[in-house]
Amino acid sequence: MSFFSELKRRHVIRVSGVYAIVGWLLLQVAGSLESAMALPDWFDGFVLAALLIGFPLAAILAWAFELTPEGVKRTAEVDPEESTTARTGVLDKLLIVALLLFTAVIVVPRFLPDNGEPTTSSEGSIATSMPGEGEVSASADPSIAVLAFDDMSPEGTEEYFADGVAEEILNLLAKTEGLKVAARTSSFAFKGSSDSIGEIGRKLQVAHVLEGSVRRAGDTIRVTAQLIDSNSGYHLWSETYDRKLENIFSIQDEIAANIQAALKSTILGDEFQPAAIQRHRSHNIDAYNAYLMGKELLARRTPEDVRGAIEQFERAITVEPEFALSYAWAARAWMLLEDPAVENLNKATADVEVLPLLDAANALAPDNAEVLAITGLHQRMRFRFEQALQSLNRAIALNPNFAEAFVWRAGSYERKGDYQAMLADRERAYRLDPVSIETARSLVWAYGNYQRYDDAEAIVATMEALHPGHRPVLGMRLSLLYVQGRIGDYASVVENALNRFEGDEELEESREFALVQLGLPERVAESKYPGVQRAVAIAEGDAAREREVLDTVASTDWEMHWQYRHGTLDGLAAAVEKYIAGLEQEGRPWAESCDTTHALFFREVGKTESFDSIMKQCRQEYEPGIAAGYLCDCRWLNLVQYTVLTGDFDSAIERLEEWLDKGFSNNLLESNEVLSLLSEYPDYEKLMKKNQENVARQREIYLTQS
């Protein structure tokens, strides 16, 4: 009898096969228990060692003993004719088949090359399909998402702390050259999600996912972290850290360093150099707690929460005056209060707080990416675009995964007329943060200006799927309809949205403005909004009613318009002087903005230098925009007005006709002060009639849907 036949007769092959399958199942259970129960990192290693030690023992026992109907006997005492081998041969064959299938399905794929293709496109264009289509190749795309860590504390009240630990690890990894790191907004969007690691990886277009948990009790902390291949689901690395709470910062550094080492051995290669850890973080746990609470509140964007965030940042500064990021993010909070949707704080009032905070942050950490980026944002908001670019360039060089910095820099590029650089930054930001509404909204606006409406539509649809019923996503949908001139659809969508967002004054006012644009001013004649009241009066040609509205609202802009159309030259001159004084008080470079209607007013009252300055700015904006194809149809009318003011009436008429031929319209077009300069032109009346036909077409679309 051959040795193999003897192994078969003594059931060694059968026992070995069953042992392998059961052992593999036990290892999967051990890995899951270690994660779910925050067991020590050596637990699954211990189980593997026990299984390996047990294998030869199982084989020896199978060789030496046999289970018979009379019980367990030594194999040597069992007559070959009485052995159960003959009766269980079919089972052996089935077991061999099962082992082959197991090897083909489970083992072999681990050694095959990954041919998955990422759906994100090469630099300069971007995939606008729904996230989640296709896998990301680990070798072709070194990328990772750091998910929000679970709060495993007994009271369950340390979520902000767990988020802070994960965010700090994310920030450390983000500084790794050659590694794409999904932004916090996108990664943390899956907090509490039932999506699998594979689904999250596909939606974020990353090859690796880091998940973990934080258990804080008294002055001790346990942090568990696991690095997972998002395509296969296999754990590449895991560790559990039990430390005193005062050592939390070294734990974060250690986790980030271990992940970098794990990625180096798998995808980044031997030439990879880990990012240097910047030492501009807190070294005081109380200050760090306050800072994390501030970041958590700031993300909510309500006036109360932003004010609460400022209080937390100030507390962190008091506890640890050398903590630079508390100063920087306190400044960001004050800047956010300037947003009309938050508090509409005056810029000068905000700067009383912002400037000292930014000075302190830059003095403490002049080479910190977050400090530089927030400084650059402030410079951009104060119209110092060249300085903003310098600051944001340095920030991105330090942290090439800082999605918000790319969005902020794109705004400066757009202002300079560098539209290709602007688009590249917005696409890069969207790749880094594909779940973020801010990055998506920024890119949708850019695609709209390039008339890439299908690409913009794909992103809006993606956001609607990711954030169903979310108010800011509705704003994106409305913006896209508006830039396409689809006012009828716009009004219908707003009306439907008001069923969900009842009492939303911004939506109510938008709906009423749209009805005026559709030639239905009588439907909103009793509007409570001054802007709508004024639009109704203009649409109906009621100068007296327009004056009544103006007397209730202190708007020097509206005053200039009324004085030009119905008032006197002296009245217009006084309104212009008052308007300029107000802008200068706010520090706004009014002569460097392209506002063709204001340029007309300035020329009318003899401010030739101001007129020339505005026209120069318009020329610098429109000519590169036309050359680059970056001028949305919604802004084409502004180009027509600029052309009128250059005196090239023939080209102005051609451009106005081109705009109308695309189906665009404006029910207030005949009251446009700049276009009225064309009123003696032969084709003017024909074009005004064409405009009203387009208005009627949009009105019919609205009435059909309402």
C-alpha positions as CSV (number, residue, x, y, z in Angstrom):
1,M,0.0,0.0,0.0
2,S,1.3,3.5,-0.9
3,F,2.0,6.2,1.6
4,F,-0.8,8.3,0.1
5,S,-3.3,5.4,0.3
6,E,-2.3,4.9,4.0
7,L,-2.9,8.6,4.7
8,K,-6.3,8.2,3.1
9,R,-7.1,5.0,5.0
10,R,-6.2,6.6,8.3
11,H,-8.4,9.7,7.4
12,V,-5.5,12.1,7.8
13,I,-6.4,13.9,4.5
14,R,-10.0,14.3,5.6
15,V,-9.1,15.6,9.0
16,S,-6.5,18.0,7.6
17,G,-9.1,19.4,5.1
18,V,-11.8,19.9,7.7
19,Y,-9.2,21.4,10.0
20,A,-8.1,24.0,7.4
21,I,-11.7,25.1,6.6
22,V,-12.8,25.3,10.2
23,G,-9.5,27.0,11.1
24,W,-10.0,29.7,8.4
25,L,-13.6,30.3,9.7
26,L,-12.3,30.7,13.2
27,L,-9.8,33.3,12.1
28,Q,-12.5,35.4,10.4
29,V,-14.6,35.2,13.6
30,A,-11.5,36.2,15.7
31,G,-10.8,39.2,13.5
32,S,-14.5,40.4,13.8
33,L,-14.5,39.9,17.6
34,E,-11.3,41.9,18.0
35,S,-12.8,44.9,16.1
36,A,-16.3,44.7,17.7
37,M,-15.1,44.1,21.3
38,A,-12.0,46.2,21.2
39,L,-9.9,43.2,22.1
40,P,-6.1,43.4,22.2
41,D,-4.4,43.5,18.8
42,W,-2.6,40.2,19.5
43,F,-5.9,38.3,19.9
44,D,-6.3,37.1,16.3
45,G,-2.5,36.4,16.2
46,F,-2.9,34.2,19.3
47,V,-5.8,32.3,17.6
48,L,-3.7,31.7,14.5
49,A,-0.8,30.5,16.5
50,A,-3.0,28.1,18.4
51,L,-4.5,26.7,15.2
52,L,-1.0,26.2,13.7
53,I,0.2,24.4,16.8
54,G,-3.0,22.3,16.8
55,F,-2.7,21.2,13.1
56,P,0.2,18.6,13.6
57,L,-1.6,17.3,16.7
58,A,-4.8,16.7,14.8
59,A,-2.9,15.0,12.0
60,I,-1.1,12.7,14.5
61,L,-4.3,11.8,16.2
62,A,-5.9,11.1,12.8
63,W,-3.0,8.8,12.0
64,A,-3.0,7.0,15.3
65,F,-6.7,6.6,16.0
66,E,-9.9,5.7,14.1
67,L,-13.5,6.3,15.0
68,T,-15.4,3.0,14.7
69,P,-19.0,1.9,15.6
70,E,-17.5,0.4,18.8
71,G,-15.8,3.7,19.7
72,V,-12.2,5.1,19.3
73,K,-9.6,2.5,18.6
74,R,-5.9,2.6,17.7
75,T,-5.6,2.4,13.9
76,A,-3.2,-0.5,14.2
77,E,-5.9,-2.6,16.0
78,V,-8.5,-2.1,13.3
79,D,-8.6,-4.8,10.5
80,P,-8.4,-3.0,7.1
81,E,-11.5,-5.0,6.0
82,E,-13.4,-3.4,8.9
83,S,-12.2,0.2,8.4
84,T,-14.8,2.9,7.7
85,T,-12.6,4.2,4.8
86,A,-14.4,2.2,2.2
87,R,-17.7,3.5,3.3
88,T,-16.6,7.1,3.4
89,G,-14.7,7.4,0.1
90,V,-17.4,9.6,-1.4
91,L,-16.9,12.0,1.5
92,D,-13.2,12.2,0.8
93,K,-13.9,13.0,-2.9
94,L,-16.4,15.7,-1.9
95,L,-13.9,17.1,0.6
96,I,-11.2,17.4,-2.1
97,V,-13.7,19.2,-4.4
98,A,-14.6,21.6,-1.6
99,L,-10.9,22.3,-0.9
100,L,-10.3,23.0,-4.6
101,L,-13.2,25.4,-4.7
102,F,-12.1,27.1,-1.5
103,T,-8.6,27.6,-3.0
104,A,-10.0,29.0,-6.2
105,V,-12.4,31.4,-4.6
106,I,-10.6,32.5,-1.5
107,V,-6.9,32.0,-1.8
108,V,-6.0,32.5,-5.5
109,P,-7.6,36.0,-5.9
110,R,-5.2,37.3,-3.2
111,F,-2.2,36.5,-5.5
112,L,-3.8,37.8,-8.8
113,P,-3.1,41.4,-10.0
114,D,-5.9,43.9,-9.4
115,N,-7.2,45.1,-12.7
116,G,-9.8,47.5,-11.2
117,E,-9.9,50.9,-12.8
118,P,-10.7,54.0,-10.9
119,T,-13.7,56.1,-12.2
120,T,-11.9,59.3,-11.5
121,S,-10.3,60.6,-14.6
122,S,-6.9,62.0,-15.3
123,E,-5.9,65.5,-14.4
124,G,-7.9,68.1,-16.4
125,S,-11.2,66.2,-16.5
126,I,-13.2,64.4,-13.9
127,A,-15.6,61.4,-13.9
128,T,-19.1,62.6,-13.2
129,S,-20.8,59.2,-12.8
130,M,-22.4,58.1,-9.6
131,P,-19.7,57.3,-7.0
132,G,-19.5,53.6,-6.4
133,E,-19.0,52.4,-10.0
134,G,-15.8,50.3,-10.2
135,E,-12.9,49.5,-7.9
136,V,-9.7,51.5,-7.3
137,S,-6.4,49.8,-8.0
138,A,-4.2,50.0,-4.9
139,S,-1.1,50.0,-7.0
140,A,-2.3,52.6,-9.5
141,D,-3.9,54.9,-6.9
142,P,-2.2,55.1,-3.5
143,S,-5.2,56.4,-1.6
144,I,-6.9,56.2,1.7
145,A,-10.0,57.4,3.6
146,V,-9.9,57.8,7.4
147,L,-13.4,57.1,8.8
148,A,-14.7,58.7,11.9
149,F,-13.6,56.5,14.9
150,D,-16.4,54.9,16.9
151,D,-16.9,56.2,20.4
152,M,-16.7,53.1,22.7
153,S,-16.7,55.0,25.9
154,P,-19.0,53.7,28.7
155,E,-21.1,56.8,28.7
156,G,-21.0,57.3,24.9
157,T,-20.4,61.0,25.3
158,E,-16.9,61.2,23.7
159,E,-17.9,61.3,20.0
160,Y,-16.3,64.6,19.4
161,F,-13.1,63.3,20.9
162,A,-13.1,60.1,18.8
163,D,-13.7,62.3,15.7
164,G,-10.8,64.5,16.7
165,V,-8.4,61.5,17.0
166,A,-9.4,60.3,13.6
167,E,-9.2,63.8,12.1
168,E,-5.7,64.3,13.5
169,I,-4.5,61.0,12.0
170,L,-6.1,62.1,8.7
171,N,-4.3,65.4,8.8
172,L,-0.9,63.7,9.4
173,L,-1.5,61.3,6.5
174,A,-2.7,64.1,4.2
175,K,0.9,65.6,4.3
176,T,2.2,62.4,2.8
177,E,3.5,63.1,-0.8
178,G,2.1,60.7,-3.3
179,L,-0.8,59.6,-1.1
180,K,-4.4,60.7,-1.9
181,V,-6.3,61.2,1.3
182,A,-10.1,61.6,1.2
183,A,-11.1,64.8,2.9
184,R,-12.8,64.8,6.3
185,T,-16.2,65.9,5.0
186,S,-16.4,62.9,2.7
187,S,-14.9,60.3,5.1
188,F,-16.9,61.4,8.1
189,A,-20.1,61.4,6.0
190,F,-20.2,57.6,6.6
191,K,-20.5,57.9,10.3
192,G,-23.2,55.5,11.5
193,S,-23.6,54.2,7.9
194,S,-24.5,50.6,7.1
195,D,-22.3,50.7,4.0
196,S,-19.6,48.0,3.8
197,I,-15.9,48.9,3.5
198,G,-16.0,48.0,-0.1
199,E,-19.0,50.3,-0.8
200,I,-17.3,53.2,1.1
201,G,-14.1,52.6,-0.9
202,R,-16.0,52.8,-4.2
203,K,-18.0,55.9,-3.3
204,L,-14.9,57.7,-2.1
205,Q,-12.7,56.2,-4.8
206,V,-10.0,55.1,-2.4
207,A,-8.1,51.8,-2.3
208,H,-7.7,51.7,1.5
209,V,-9.8,52.5,4.5
210,L,-8.8,53.2,8.1
211,E,-11.4,52.5,10.7
212,G,-11.1,52.4,14.4
213,S,-12.5,53.1,17.8
214,V,-11.7,55.1,20.9
215,R,-12.6,54.0,24.5
216,R,-12.0,56.7,27.0
217,A,-12.4,56.0,30.8
218,G,-11.0,58.4,33.4
219,D,-7.4,59.2,32.5
220,T,-6.9,56.1,30.3
221,I,-7.6,55.6,26.7
222,R,-7.7,52.7,24.3
223,V,-7.4,53.4,20.5
224,T,-7.9,50.6,18.1
225,A,-7.1,51.1,14.4
226,Q,-7.3,48.8,11.4
227,L,-6.1,49.4,7.8
228,I,-8.3,47.6,5.3
229,D,-8.0,47.0,1.5
230,S,-11.3,48.4,0.3
231,N,-11.4,46.1,-2.8
232,S,-10.7,42.7,-1.0
233,G,-11.8,43.6,2.5
234,Y,-8.6,42.1,4.0
235,H,-6.9,43.7,7.0
236,L,-3.5,44.9,6.0
237,W,-2.6,46.1,9.5
238,S,-4.2,46.6,12.9
239,E,-3.1,47.7,16.3
240,T,-4.5,48.5,19.7
241,Y,-3.0,51.2,22.0
242,D,-3.6,51.4,25.7
243,R,-2.2,54.6,27.1
244,K,-2.7,57.3,29.6
245,L,-4.8,60.1,28.2
246,E,-1.9,62.5,28.4
247,N,-0.2,60.5,25.7
248,I,-3.0,60.8,23.1
249,F,-0.8,63.0,20.8
250,S,2.0,60.4,20.7
251,I,-0.6,57.7,19.9
252,Q,-1.9,59.7,16.9
253,D,1.7,60.1,15.7
254,E,2.4,56.4,16.2
255,I,-0.8,55.3,14.3
256,A,0.0,57.6,11.4
257,A,3.6,56.4,11.3
258,N,2.5,52.7,11.3
259,I,0.0,53.3,8.5
260,Q,2.7,55.0,6.5
261,A,5.0,52.0,7.0
262,A,2.2,49.6,6.1
263,L,1.4,51.5,2.9
264,K,5.1,51.7,2.1
265,S,5.5,48.0,2.2
266,T,2.4,47.5,0.0
267,I,2.0,50.3,-2.5
268,L,4.2,53.3,-2.0
269,G,7.5,51.5,-2.4
270,D,10.9,51.8,-0.9
271,E,11.6,55.2,-2.2
272,F,8.7,56.7,-0.3
273,Q,9.7,59.1,2.5
274,P,7.2,59.5,5.4
275,A,5.9,63.0,5.9
276,A,7.5,65.0,8.7
277,I,5.1,65.5,11.7
278,Q,4.6,69.2,12.3
279,R,4.7,70.3,15.9
280,H,2.1,73.0,15.9
281,R,-0.5,70.9,17.7
282,S,-1.8,71.1,21.3
283,H,0.2,69.6,24.1
284,N,-2.6,70.2,26.7
285,I,-5.5,67.8,26.8
286,D,-8.0,70.5,28.1
287,A,-7.0,72.8,25.3
288,Y,-7.3,70.0,22.8
289,N,-10.7,69.1,24.1
290,A,-11.9,72.7,23.6
291,Y,-10.4,72.9,20.2
292,L,-12.2,69.7,19.1
293,M,-15.5,71.0,20.5
294,G,-15.0,74.2,18.5
295,K,-14.4,72.3,15.3
296,E,-17.5,70.2,15.9
297,L,-19.7,73.3,16.5
298,L,-18.2,75.2,13.5
299,A,-19.1,72.4,11.1
300,R,-22.8,72.9,11.9
301,R,-22.8,76.5,10.4
302,T,-25.7,77.9,12.4
303,P,-25.2,81.4,14.0
304,E,-25.5,79.9,17.5
305,D,-23.0,77.1,16.8
306,V,-20.5,79.4,15.2
307,R,-20.6,81.7,18.2
308,G,-20.3,78.6,20.4
309,A,-17.2,77.5,18.4
310,I,-15.6,80.9,19.0
311,E,-16.1,80.5,22.7
312,Q,-14.4,77.0,22.6
313,F,-11.5,78.3,20.6
314,E,-11.0,81.2,23.0
315,R,-11.0,78.7,25.9
316,A,-8.3,76.6,24.2
317,I,-6.3,79.8,23.7
318,T,-6.6,80.7,27.3
319,V,-5.5,77.2,28.5
320,E,-2.7,76.9,26.0
321,P,-1.6,80.3,24.4
322,E,0.9,78.6,22.2
323,F,-1.7,76.4,20.3
324,A,-1.6,78.1,16.9
325,L,-4.6,76.2,15.3
326,S,-7.0,77.6,17.9
327,Y,-6.2,81.1,16.8
328,A,-6.5,80.2,13.1
329,W,-9.9,78.4,13.5
330,A,-11.2,81.2,15.7
331,A,-10.4,83.6,12.9
332,R,-12.2,81.3,10.4
333,A,-15.3,81.3,12.7
334,W,-15.4,85.1,12.7
335,M,-15.0,85.1,8.9
336,L,-17.9,82.7,8.7
337,L,-20.1,85.1,10.6
338,E,-19.8,87.4,7.6
339,D,-21.8,85.0,5.5
340,P,-25.4,86.4,5.0
341,A,-26.7,82.8,5.6
342,V,-25.1,82.8,9.0
343,E,-25.1,86.3,10.5
344,N,-24.1,88.9,7.8
345,L,-21.5,90.5,10.1
346,N,-19.9,93.6,8.7
347,K,-16.3,93.0,7.4
348,A,-14.8,95.8,9.5
349,T,-16.4,94.5,12.6
350,A,-15.2,91.0,11.9
351,D,-11.6,92.2,11.3
352,V,-11.4,93.7,14.7
353,E,-11.3,90.1,15.9
354,V,-9.9,88.3,12.8
355,L,-6.7,90.3,12.3
356,P,-5.1,89.8,15.8
357,L,-6.0,86.1,15.7
358,L,-4.4,85.6,12.3
359,D,-1.3,87.5,13.4
360,A,-0.9,85.3,16.4
361,A,-1.5,82.1,14.4
362,N,1.2,83.1,11.8
363,A,3.6,84.1,14.5
364,L,3.3,80.7,16.2
365,A,3.1,78.5,13.1
366,P,4.2,80.3,9.9
367,D,4.6,77.0,8.1
368,N,1.3,75.3,9.1
369,A,-1.0,74.5,6.1
370,E,-4.2,75.3,7.9
371,V,-2.9,78.6,9.2
372,L,-1.7,79.6,5.7
373,A,-4.9,78.5,4.0
374,I,-7.2,80.4,6.4
375,T,-4.9,83.4,6.0
376,G,-5.2,83.1,2.2
377,L,-9.0,82.8,2.5
378,H,-9.1,86.1,4.5
379,Q,-6.9,87.8,1.9
380,R,-9.2,86.7,-0.9
381,M,-12.3,87.8,1.0
382,R,-10.5,91.2,1.3
383,F,-9.8,91.3,-2.4
384,R,-6.0,90.9,-2.0
385,F,-5.9,88.2,-4.6
386,E,-2.2,88.0,-5.3
387,Q,-1.4,87.7,-1.6
388,A,-4.1,85.1,-1.3
389,L,-2.6,83.0,-4.0
390,Q,0.8,83.1,-2.3
391,S,-0.6,81.9,1.0
392,L,-2.7,79.2,-0.6
393,N,0.1,78.0,-2.8
394,R,2.2,77.5,0.3
395,A,-0.6,75.7,2.2
396,I,-1.2,73.3,-0.7
397,A,2.5,72.6,-1.0
398,L,2.5,71.6,2.7
399,N,-0.7,69.6,2.5
400,P,-1.6,68.5,-1.1
401,N,-4.8,66.8,0.2
402,F,-6.4,70.0,1.7
403,A,-9.6,70.1,-0.4
404,E,-10.9,73.4,1.0
405,A,-7.6,75.1,0.1
406,F,-8.1,74.1,-3.5
407,V,-11.6,75.6,-3.5
408,W,-10.4,78.8,-1.9
409,R,-7.5,79.1,-4.4
410,A,-9.8,78.5,-7.3
411,G,-11.7,81.7,-6.5
412,S,-8.5,83.7,-6.7
413,Y,-7.6,82.1,-10.1
414,E,-11.1,82.9,-11.4
415,R,-10.7,86.5,-10.4
416,K,-7.3,86.7,-12.2
417,G,-8.9,85.2,-15.4
418,D,-6.8,82.0,-15.2
419,Y,-9.8,79.7,-15.9
420,Q,-7.8,76.6,-16.6
421,A,-6.0,76.7,-13.2
422,M,-9.4,77.5,-11.6
423,L,-11.1,74.4,-13.1
424,A,-8.1,72.2,-12.2
425,D,-8.3,73.3,-8.6
426,R,-12.1,72.7,-8.4
427,E,-11.8,69.3,-10.0
428,R,-9.0,68.4,-7.6
429,A,-11.1,69.5,-4.6
430,Y,-14.0,67.4,-5.8
431,R,-11.8,64.3,-6.2
432,L,-10.5,64.7,-2.7
433,D,-13.9,65.5,-1.2
434,P,-16.6,63.9,-3.4
435,V,-19.3,63.9,-0.8
436,S,-18.8,67.6,0.2
437,I,-21.6,70.0,-1.0
438,E,-19.1,72.9,-1.0
439,T,-16.7,71.2,-3.4
440,A,-19.5,69.9,-5.6
441,R,-21.2,73.3,-5.7
442,S,-17.9,75.0,-6.7
443,L,-17.4,72.5,-9.6
444,V,-21.0,72.8,-10.8
445,W,-20.6,76.5,-11.1
446,A,-17.4,76.1,-13.1
447,Y,-19.0,73.5,-15.4
448,G,-22.0,75.8,-15.9
449,N,-19.7,78.6,-17.0
450,Y,-18.0,76.3,-19.5
451,Q,-21.5,75.3,-20.7
452,R,-20.7,71.7,-19.7
453,Y,-24.3,71.2,-18.5
454,D,-24.3,67.4,-18.7
455,D,-21.2,67.2,-16.5
456,A,-22.8,69.7,-14.0
457,E,-26.1,67.7,-14.1
458,A,-24.2,64.5,-13.3
459,I,-22.7,66.0,-10.2
460,V,-26.0,67.5,-9.0
461,A,-27.7,64.2,-9.5
462,T,-25.0,62.5,-7.4
463,M,-25.4,65.0,-4.6
464,E,-29.2,64.5,-4.6
465,A,-28.6,60.7,-4.3
466,L,-26.0,61.2,-1.5
467,H,-28.0,63.9,0.4
468,P,-31.7,63.4,-0.4
469,G,-33.9,66.3,0.6
470,H,-30.9,68.4,1.8
471,R,-31.5,72.2,1.4
472,P,-28.0,73.2,0.1
473,V,-28.3,70.5,-2.6
474,L,-31.6,72.0,-3.7
475,G,-29.7,75.3,-4.1
476,M,-27.3,73.5,-6.5
477,R,-30.2,72.2,-8.5
478,L,-31.8,75.7,-8.7
479,S,-28.4,77.3,-9.7
480,L,-28.0,74.8,-12.5
481,L,-31.5,75.5,-13.9
482,Y,-30.8,79.3,-13.6
483,V,-27.5,79.3,-15.6
484,Q,-29.3,77.4,-18.4
485,G,-32.0,80.0,-18.5
486,R,-34.7,77.4,-17.6
487,I,-36.8,79.9,-15.5
488,G,-40.0,77.9,-16.0
489,D,-38.5,74.7,-14.5
490,Y,-36.8,76.8,-11.9
491,A,-40.1,78.3,-10.6
492,S,-41.7,74.8,-10.6
493,V,-38.9,73.2,-8.6
494,V,-39.0,76.1,-6.1
495,E,-42.8,75.7,-5.6
496,N,-42.4,72.0,-5.0
497,A,-39.5,72.6,-2.6
498,L,-41.7,75.0,-0.6
499,N,-43.9,72.0,0.3
500,R,-40.8,70.5,2.1
501,F,-39.2,73.8,3.3
502,E,-42.4,75.7,4.3
503,G,-41.6,79.2,5.5
504,D,-38.1,79.3,3.9
505,E,-38.0,83.0,3.0
506,E,-35.1,82.7,0.6
507,L,-37.1,80.1,-1.5
508,E,-40.3,82.2,-1.2
509,E,-38.5,85.3,-2.5
510,S,-36.8,83.3,-5.3
511,R,-40.2,82.0,-6.4
512,E,-41.7,85.5,-6.5
513,F,-38.7,86.9,-8.5
514,A,-39.1,84.0,-11.0
515,L,-42.8,84.8,-11.5
516,V,-41.9,88.4,-12.3
517,Q,-39.3,87.0,-14.8
518,L,-42.0,84.8,-16.3
519,G,-44.3,87.9,-16.9
520,L,-46.6,87.1,-14.0
521,P,-46.0,90.1,-11.7
522,E,-49.7,90.3,-10.8
523,R,-49.4,87.1,-8.9
524,V,-46.9,88.6,-6.5
525,A,-48.2,92.2,-6.3
526,E,-48.7,91.9,-2.5
527,S,-45.2,90.5,-1.9
528,K,-43.6,91.3,1.5
529,Y,-40.1,91.4,0.0
530,P,-38.9,94.9,-1.1
531,G,-36.8,93.5,-3.9
532,V,-39.8,91.8,-5.4
533,Q,-42.0,94.9,-4.9
534,R,-39.4,96.9,-6.8
535,A,-39.2,94.3,-9.6
536,V,-43.0,94.3,-9.9
537,A,-43.1,98.1,-10.2
538,I,-40.4,98.1,-12.9
539,A,-42.2,95.3,-14.8
540,E,-45.4,97.4,-14.8
541,G,-43.6,100.7,-15.5
542,D,-44.9,102.3,-12.3
543,A,-42.1,104.8,-11.4
544,A,-44.2,106.2,-8.5
545,R,-44.6,102.8,-6.9
546,E,-40.9,102.1,-7.4
547,R,-40.1,105.3,-5.6
548,E,-42.3,104.3,-2.7
549,V,-40.5,101.0,-2.3
550,L,-37.1,102.8,-2.5
551,D,-38.0,105.2,0.3
552,T,-38.5,102.3,2.6
553,V,-35.1,100.7,1.8
554,A,-31.7,102.4,2.2
555,S,-30.1,101.1,-1.0
556,T,-27.8,103.5,-2.8
557,D,-27.6,101.0,-5.7
558,W,-31.4,101.1,-6.2
559,E,-31.2,104.9,-5.9
560,M,-28.7,105.2,-8.7
561,H,-31.0,103.1,-11.0
562,W,-34.1,105.2,-10.2
563,Q,-32.3,108.6,-10.6
564,Y,-30.9,107.5,-14.0
565,R,-34.3,106.4,-15.3
566,H,-36.6,108.8,-13.6
567,G,-34.7,111.5,-11.7
568,T,-32.1,114.2,-12.4
569,L,-28.4,114.3,-13.2
570,D,-27.7,116.0,-9.8
571,G,-29.7,113.2,-8.1
572,L,-27.7,110.6,-9.9
573,A,-24.4,112.3,-9.0
574,A,-25.3,112.4,-5.3
575,A,-26.3,108.8,-5.3
576,V,-23.1,107.8,-7.0
577,E,-21.0,109.7,-4.4
578,K,-22.9,108.0,-1.6
579,Y,-22.5,104.6,-3.2
580,I,-18.8,104.9,-3.6
581,A,-18.3,106.2,0.0
582,G,-20.1,103.1,1.3
583,L,-17.9,100.7,-0.7
584,E,-14.8,102.4,0.4
585,Q,-15.9,102.2,4.0
586,E,-16.1,98.4,3.5
587,G,-12.7,98.3,1.9
588,R,-14.1,97.0,-1.4
589,P,-12.1,97.9,-4.6
590,W,-15.2,99.1,-6.4
591,A,-13.2,100.4,-9.4
592,E,-11.7,97.0,-9.9
593,S,-15.1,95.2,-10.4
594,C,-16.8,94.6,-13.7
595,D,-20.3,96.2,-13.2
596,T,-21.3,97.7,-16.6
597,T,-24.5,99.4,-15.3
598,H,-22.4,101.2,-12.6
599,A,-19.9,102.1,-15.3
600,L,-22.7,103.8,-17.3
601,F,-23.8,105.8,-14.2
602,F,-20.2,106.9,-13.5
603,R,-19.7,108.0,-17.1
604,E,-23.0,109.9,-17.0
605,V,-21.9,112.0,-14.0
606,G,-18.4,112.7,-15.4
607,K,-16.4,110.1,-13.5
608,T,-14.4,109.2,-16.6
609,E,-11.4,107.6,-14.7
610,S,-13.8,105.4,-12.8
611,F,-15.6,104.4,-16.0
612,D,-12.3,103.5,-17.7
613,S,-11.1,101.5,-14.7
614,I,-14.3,99.4,-14.6
615,M,-14.1,98.9,-18.4
616,K,-10.5,97.7,-18.1
617,Q,-11.6,95.2,-15.5
618,C,-14.4,94.0,-17.7
619,R,-12.0,93.6,-20.6
620,Q,-9.6,91.6,-18.5
621,E,-12.5,89.4,-17.4
622,Y,-14.4,88.9,-20.7
623,E,-11.7,88.6,-23.3
624,P,-9.8,85.7,-21.6
625,G,-13.2,84.1,-20.7
626,I,-14.3,84.2,-24.3
627,A,-11.0,82.8,-25.5
628,A,-11.2,80.0,-22.9
629,G,-14.9,79.3,-23.5
630,Y,-15.5,80.2,-19.9
631,L,-18.6,82.4,-19.9
632,C,-22.0,80.9,-19.0
633,D,-25.0,81.9,-21.1
634,C,-26.4,83.4,-17.9
635,R,-23.6,86.0,-18.0
636,W,-23.7,86.6,-21.7
637,L,-26.1,89.5,-21.2
638,N,-23.3,91.2,-19.2
639,L,-21.0,90.8,-22.1
640,V,-23.6,92.4,-24.4
641,Q,-23.8,95.4,-22.0
642,Y,-20.0,95.7,-22.0
643,T,-20.0,95.6,-25.8
644,V,-22.6,98.4,-25.8
645,L,-20.4,100.6,-23.6
646,T,-17.4,100.1,-25.9
647,G,-19.5,101.7,-28.7
648,D,-19.5,98.6,-30.9
649,F,-23.3,98.6,-31.3
650,D,-23.2,96.1,-34.3
651,S,-21.4,93.5,-32.2
652,A,-23.7,94.2,-29.3
653,I,-26.8,93.5,-31.4
654,E,-25.2,90.3,-32.8
655,R,-24.4,89.1,-29.3
656,L,-27.8,89.9,-28.0
657,E,-29.4,88.0,-30.9
658,E,-27.2,85.0,-30.2
659,W,-28.3,85.0,-26.5
660,L,-31.9,85.2,-27.4
661,D,-31.6,82.5,-30.1
662,K,-30.4,80.1,-27.3
663,G,-33.8,80.6,-25.7
664,F,-32.7,82.9,-22.9
665,S,-35.0,85.7,-21.7
666,N,-35.5,88.5,-19.2
667,N,-38.9,90.1,-18.6
668,L,-37.2,93.3,-17.4
669,L,-35.0,93.6,-20.5
670,E,-36.7,96.7,-21.8
671,S,-35.9,98.6,-18.6
672,N,-32.2,97.7,-18.8
673,E,-30.4,101.0,-18.7
674,V,-27.4,100.0,-20.8
675,L,-29.4,98.2,-23.5
676,S,-31.7,101.2,-23.8
677,L,-28.7,102.9,-25.6
678,L,-29.6,100.5,-28.5
679,S,-33.2,101.6,-28.7
680,E,-32.7,103.7,-31.8
681,Y,-31.0,100.7,-33.6
682,P,-33.1,99.2,-36.4
683,D,-33.1,95.6,-34.9
684,Y,-33.9,96.7,-31.3
685,E,-37.7,96.3,-31.5
686,K,-37.4,92.9,-33.2
687,L,-35.1,91.7,-30.5
688,M,-37.3,92.9,-27.7
689,K,-40.2,91.0,-29.4
690,K,-38.0,87.9,-29.6
691,N,-37.3,88.3,-25.8
692,Q,-41.0,88.3,-25.0
693,E,-41.6,85.2,-27.1
694,N,-38.9,83.4,-25.0
695,V,-40.6,84.7,-21.8
696,A,-43.9,83.3,-23.0
697,R,-42.3,80.0,-23.8
698,Q,-40.8,79.7,-20.3
699,R,-44.1,80.8,-18.8
700,E,-45.9,78.0,-20.6
701,I,-43.5,75.5,-19.2
702,Y,-44.2,76.7,-15.7
703,L,-48.0,76.8,-16.1
704,T,-48.0,73.3,-17.6
705,Q,-46.1,72.0,-14.5
706,S,-47.9,73.9,-11.8
